[in-house]
C-alpha cells in the first residue's frame, strides 16, 4: 500500500492540557493506513508535550492517553477564525 497524507485531530489528556476539552493538536502525517496515521499523530504530540512541558517520572505521558477525534484522508486545515 502506498503512503498517503492524512489529517488527524487529537485531544490532549487532562493532565497535559491547558484547557481540557479544547486543547487539541492537528497533524498532517504520511501513513499507509488511517490506523497508522492515528498512531503517528499520537506519538508526535506526546513527544512534543514531553519536550515542552516535561514529564513526571512517576506519571509519564502516554501516547494512548491522547484521544483521536478525527482521521481524514488528505491535508485539511482548520479554517475557523478566517
DAVEN-V413196 format. One record per residue. RES is the residue in one small letter. PSI is psi in whole degrees, -180 to 180 (999 if undefined). OMEGA is omega in degrees with one decimal (999 if undefined). Layout:
res:RES psi:PSI omega:OMEGA
res:RES psi:PSI omega:OMEGA
//
This chain:
res:x psi:141 omega:-176.2
res:x psi:148 omega:175.6
res:x psi:139 omega:178.4
res:x psi:158 omega:172.7
res:x psi:141 omega:174.0
res:x psi:148 omega:171.3
res:x psi:128 omega:-176.1
res:x psi:130 omega:176.2
res:x psi:123 omega:-175.3
res:x psi:137 omega:175.5
res:x psi:130 omega:178.7
res:x psi:147 omega:178.3
res:x psi:160 omega:-176.5
res:x psi:-33 omega:-177.5
res:x psi:-4 omega:177.7
res:x psi:-34 omega:-171.8
res:x psi:144 omega:173.0
res:x psi:-35 omega:180.0
res:x psi:85 omega:-172.8
res:x psi:136 omega:-177.7
res:x psi:-26 omega:179.4
res:x psi:-10 omega:-178.0
res:x psi:99 omega:-176.4
res:x psi:169 omega:179.9
res:x psi:125 omega:177.9
res:x psi:122 omega:-176.4
res:x psi:144 omega:168.8
res:x psi:116 omega:-177.0
res:x psi:156 omega:173.1
res:x psi:131 omega:-178.0
res:x psi:169 omega:177.5
res:x psi:-33 omega:-175.9
res:x psi:161 omega:174.9
res:x psi:-39 omega:179.6
res:x psi:-42 omega:178.1
res:x psi:-40 omega:178.1
res:x psi:-42 omega:178.7
res:x psi:-48 omega:-178.7
res:x psi:-42 omega:179.2
res:x psi:-46 omega:-179.6
res:x psi:-44 omega:178.1
res:x psi:-44 omega:178.9
res:x psi:-42 omega:-178.7
res:x psi:-49 omega:-177.2
res:x psi:-36 omega:177.4
res:x psi:-40 omega:178.2
res:x psi:-44 omega:177.4
res:x psi:-46 omega:-178.5
res:x psi:-34 omega:176.9
res:x psi:-42 omega:-178.1
res:x psi:-46 omega:-175.7
res:x psi:-38 omega:-173.4
res:x psi:-8 omega:-175.6
res:x psi:175 omega:-179.3
res:x psi:134 omega:176.5
res:x psi:126 omega:-177.5
res:x psi:-37 omega:-179.0
res:x psi:-23 omega:-178.5
res:x psi:73 omega:-174.9
res:x psi:155 omega:176.3
res:x psi:130 omega:-178.0
res:x psi:131 omega:-178.9
res:x psi:-37 omega:-176.4
res:x psi:-12 omega:177.0
res:x psi:-10 omega:179.0
res:x psi:112 omega:-176.6
res:x psi:128 omega:176.2
res:x psi:121 omega:-177.4
res:x psi:-28 omega:-174.2
res:x psi:138 omega:171.0
res:x psi:120 omega:177.5
res:x psi:147 omega:179.4
res:x psi:134 omega:179.1
res:x psi:173 omega:177.6
res:x psi:119 omega:179.5
res:x psi:143 omega:179.6
res:x psi:151 omega:175.4
res:x psi:122 omega:-178.0
res:x psi:5 omega:179.1
res:x psi:134 omega:177.0
res:x psi:-5 omega:179.5
res:x psi:999 omega:999
//
